[in-house]
Amino acid sequence: MTRLAVLFPLFLLTALTAFGQETQTEPPLPQPRPDGLGNEVEDAPVAEPEELAEIGELERVYQAACPALLTGTIIGEMVPPLSEDSCGLQSPIAVSAVVVGGREIELTGTPVTNCTVATTLAEWAGEVDAYARAVLDTGIESLATGPGYTCRLRNGADTGFVSEHGLGNAVDIAAVNLADGTAISVLEDWRALPAGPEAKFLGFAHSAACGRFTTVLGPEANSEHEDHFHFDLGCHGQSCTAQICE
């Protein structure tokens, strides 16, 4: 009886399995899709190749953010990329002011430059403003600047290399306006004799720029710069570390 008790459940399980296999039906088919449902994609308009090309061109404008602009060290706005002959700038910034000690120092020419030049200019302005406060007992109100980006060759020549201005890598300073109303002009005060506070101030401003920019040109450089300082971050030498300070 014990052996039959063991074999009977096995026989029953085998029979049920065989019966299930014989009676298994085909899997159910999905119900037909109701009319008018799910045709949105099929009915959507298809963009023509020309339209896709235009969309692709718009998406290919890549510009780099400027940390100094994000943190408020400089005040300005990003403008569209510039491209003209051999000149151009991918991420230009129209700089309206630099911030020193929580104060905005206006750039009257709203120069268009790259981020690095704008940031370095703000650092230079902070150093020169500290000198003005210590020696002249007043701070800087504004800087009279040129336009920054200008597509031309160096020194306005007809042949030669593209100016750093044509790359948005330079800025010019013609005068410094102080909070007490004093205007210190490169043209009027650089060679003033005897050398007064204004001339000494310009001498300090020129030297301070030489410690930050790779190119600093003033009235001693040539006649092209008798009325302004030129600052840029152009590459000099094989390692781009050489400096020109005149």
C-alpha positions as CSV (number, residue, x, y, z in Angstrom):
1,M,0.0,0.0,0.0
2,T,2.8,2.3,0.7
3,R,4.3,1.9,-2.7
4,L,0.9,2.6,-4.4
5,A,0.4,5.7,-2.2
6,V,3.6,7.1,-3.6
7,L,3.0,6.2,-7.2
8,F,-0.6,7.5,-7.4
9,P,0.2,11.2,-6.9
10,L,2.9,11.0,-9.6
11,F,0.5,9.3,-12.0
12,L,-2.1,12.0,-11.3
13,L,0.3,14.9,-11.8
14,T,1.5,13.4,-15.2
15,A,-2.1,13.0,-16.4
16,L,-3.1,16.6,-15.5
17,T,0.0,18.0,-17.2
18,A,-0.8,16.1,-20.4
19,F,-4.4,17.1,-20.3
20,G,-3.4,20.8,-19.9
21,Q,-1.1,20.6,-22.9
22,E,-3.8,19.0,-25.0
23,T,-6.4,21.7,-24.1
24,Q,-4.1,24.7,-24.3
25,T,-5.6,27.3,-26.8
26,E,-3.9,29.9,-28.9
27,P,-3.0,33.2,-27.0
28,P,-5.6,35.9,-27.3
29,L,-5.2,38.5,-30.0
30,P,-5.2,42.2,-29.2
31,Q,-8.5,44.1,-29.8
32,P,-8.5,46.2,-32.9
33,R,-7.5,49.9,-32.4
34,P,-10.6,52.2,-32.3
35,D,-10.9,54.5,-35.2
36,G,-9.2,58.0,-34.9
37,L,-7.0,56.9,-32.1
38,G,-3.2,57.0,-32.3
39,N,-2.9,58.8,-35.7
40,E,-1.4,62.0,-34.3
41,V,2.2,61.1,-35.3
42,E,1.2,59.9,-38.7
43,D,-0.8,63.0,-39.4
44,A,1.8,65.5,-38.0
45,P,3.5,67.7,-40.7
46,V,6.9,66.6,-41.8
47,A,9.6,69.3,-41.8
48,E,11.2,69.9,-45.2
49,P,15.0,69.4,-45.5
50,E,15.5,73.2,-45.8
51,E,13.7,73.8,-42.5
52,L,15.7,71.1,-40.8
53,A,18.9,72.8,-42.0
54,E,17.8,76.1,-40.6
55,I,17.0,74.5,-37.3
56,G,20.4,72.8,-37.3
57,E,22.2,76.1,-38.0
58,L,20.4,77.8,-35.1
59,E,21.4,75.0,-32.7
60,R,25.1,75.3,-33.7
61,V,25.6,78.7,-32.0
62,Y,27.8,77.8,-29.0
63,Q,28.9,80.5,-26.7
64,A,30.9,80.3,-23.5
65,A,29.6,81.8,-20.3
66,C,31.8,84.4,-18.5
67,P,32.3,83.8,-14.8
68,A,33.0,87.5,-14.2
69,L,29.6,88.4,-15.8
70,L,27.8,85.8,-13.7
71,T,29.3,87.0,-10.4
72,G,28.8,90.6,-11.2
73,T,32.5,91.6,-11.4
74,I,31.6,93.1,-14.7
75,I,28.3,94.5,-15.9
76,G,27.3,93.9,-19.5
77,E,25.5,91.5,-21.8
78,M,26.4,88.7,-24.2
79,V,26.0,89.7,-27.8
80,P,25.8,87.4,-30.9
81,P,29.1,86.0,-32.3
82,L,31.0,88.3,-34.6
83,S,32.6,87.3,-37.9
84,E,34.1,89.6,-40.5
85,D,36.9,88.8,-42.9
86,S,39.8,87.6,-40.7
87,C,38.2,89.1,-37.6
88,G,35.7,87.5,-35.2
89,L,34.7,86.6,-31.7
90,Q,32.6,83.7,-30.6
91,S,31.4,84.9,-27.2
92,P,31.6,88.7,-27.2
93,I,30.4,90.8,-24.2
94,A,29.4,94.4,-24.4
95,V,30.8,95.7,-21.1
96,S,29.1,98.7,-19.6
97,A,30.8,98.8,-16.2
98,V,33.2,97.0,-13.9
99,V,32.5,96.6,-10.2
100,V,35.1,97.6,-7.6
101,G,34.4,97.5,-3.9
102,G,30.7,97.2,-4.6
103,R,30.7,100.3,-6.8
104,E,30.1,100.4,-10.5
105,I,32.8,102.1,-12.6
106,E,31.2,103.0,-15.9
107,L,33.0,102.2,-19.2
108,T,31.7,105.1,-21.4
109,G,32.4,103.4,-24.7
110,T,30.7,100.1,-23.7
111,P,33.6,98.1,-25.3
112,V,32.9,94.7,-26.8
113,T,35.6,92.3,-25.7
114,N,36.1,88.7,-24.7
115,C,35.6,87.5,-21.1
116,T,39.3,87.4,-20.2
117,V,40.0,91.0,-21.2
118,A,36.9,92.3,-19.4
119,T,37.9,90.4,-16.3
120,T,41.5,91.6,-16.4
121,L,40.3,95.2,-16.9
122,A,38.1,94.9,-13.8
123,E,41.1,93.7,-11.8
124,W,43.3,96.5,-13.1
125,A,40.6,99.1,-12.3
126,G,40.4,97.8,-8.7
127,E,44.2,98.3,-8.3
128,V,44.1,101.8,-9.9
129,D,41.1,102.8,-7.9
130,A,42.9,101.9,-4.6
131,Y,45.8,104.1,-5.7
132,A,43.5,107.0,-6.4
133,R,41.8,106.7,-3.0
134,A,45.1,106.5,-1.2
135,V,47.0,109.3,-3.1
136,L,44.2,111.6,-4.6
137,D,41.7,111.0,-1.9
138,T,38.9,110.1,-4.4
139,G,37.8,107.1,-6.4
140,I,37.3,106.4,-10.1
141,E,33.9,107.3,-11.4
142,S,34.2,106.2,-15.0
143,L,36.7,105.1,-17.7
144,A,36.7,106.7,-21.1
145,T,37.1,103.7,-23.4
146,G,37.2,102.9,-27.1
147,P,34.8,100.4,-28.7
148,G,36.9,97.3,-28.0
149,Y,36.2,95.1,-31.0
150,T,37.1,96.7,-34.3
151,C,38.0,94.7,-37.4
152,R,41.3,96.2,-38.6
153,L,45.0,95.4,-39.0
154,R,47.5,96.4,-36.3
155,N,48.0,100.2,-36.0
156,G,45.4,100.7,-38.8
157,A,47.9,99.5,-41.5
158,D,46.9,98.3,-44.9
159,T,49.0,95.1,-44.6
160,G,50.1,92.9,-41.8
161,F,48.5,91.0,-38.9
162,V,45.0,91.4,-37.6
163,S,44.8,93.7,-34.6
164,E,43.9,92.2,-31.2
165,H,40.9,94.6,-31.5
166,G,39.7,92.4,-34.4
167,L,39.6,89.4,-32.1
168,G,37.9,91.2,-29.2
169,N,41.1,90.8,-27.2
170,A,41.9,94.4,-26.5
171,V,40.6,97.6,-24.9
172,D,41.7,101.3,-25.1
173,I,41.6,103.8,-22.3
174,A,41.7,107.5,-23.2
175,A,40.9,109.1,-19.8
176,V,40.0,108.3,-16.2
177,N,37.2,110.4,-14.6
178,L,37.4,110.7,-10.8
179,A,34.5,111.0,-8.4
180,D,35.5,114.5,-7.4
181,G,35.0,115.7,-11.0
182,T,38.7,115.5,-12.1
183,A,39.3,114.2,-15.6
184,I,42.7,112.7,-16.2
185,S,43.5,112.5,-19.9
186,V,46.3,110.5,-21.5
187,L,46.7,113.1,-24.2
188,E,46.7,116.1,-21.8
189,D,48.4,114.8,-18.7
190,W,50.9,112.1,-19.7
191,R,53.7,114.6,-20.6
192,A,52.6,117.4,-18.3
193,L,55.6,119.3,-16.8
194,P,56.2,119.5,-14.0
195,A,54.7,116.1,-13.4
196,G,51.8,116.6,-11.2
197,P,49.5,114.2,-9.4
198,E,47.6,113.4,-12.6
199,A,50.8,112.5,-14.5
200,K,51.9,110.3,-11.6
201,F,48.5,108.7,-11.5
202,L,48.8,107.8,-15.3
203,G,52.3,106.4,-14.7
204,F,50.9,104.1,-12.0
205,A,48.0,103.1,-14.2
206,H,50.4,102.2,-17.0
207,S,52.7,100.2,-14.8
208,A,49.7,98.4,-13.1
209,A,48.5,97.3,-16.6
210,C,51.9,95.9,-17.4
211,G,51.5,93.5,-14.6
212,R,48.3,92.1,-15.9
213,F,48.1,92.5,-19.7
214,T,50.6,91.1,-22.2
215,T,50.6,94.2,-24.3
216,V,50.5,97.8,-22.9
217,L,51.1,100.7,-25.3
218,G,50.9,104.3,-24.4
219,P,52.3,107.7,-25.7
220,E,55.9,106.4,-25.4
221,A,55.2,103.5,-27.8
222,N,54.3,105.5,-31.0
223,S,52.2,108.3,-32.3
224,E,49.3,106.0,-32.8
225,H,48.9,105.8,-29.0
226,E,49.6,109.4,-28.0
227,D,46.1,109.9,-26.7
228,H,45.2,106.6,-25.1
229,F,46.5,103.4,-23.5
230,H,46.1,100.2,-25.4
231,F,45.7,97.0,-23.4
232,D,45.5,93.5,-24.8
233,L,46.2,89.8,-24.0
234,G,47.8,88.8,-27.3
235,C,50.3,86.0,-27.5
236,H,54.0,86.9,-27.6
237,G,56.8,84.4,-27.9
238,Q,56.5,80.7,-28.3
239,S,55.1,80.2,-24.8
240,C,52.8,83.3,-25.0
241,T,54.3,84.6,-21.8
242,A,56.4,87.4,-23.2
243,Q,55.2,90.9,-22.5
244,I,55.3,94.3,-24.3
245,C,55.2,97.3,-22.1
246,E,55.8,100.7,-23.7
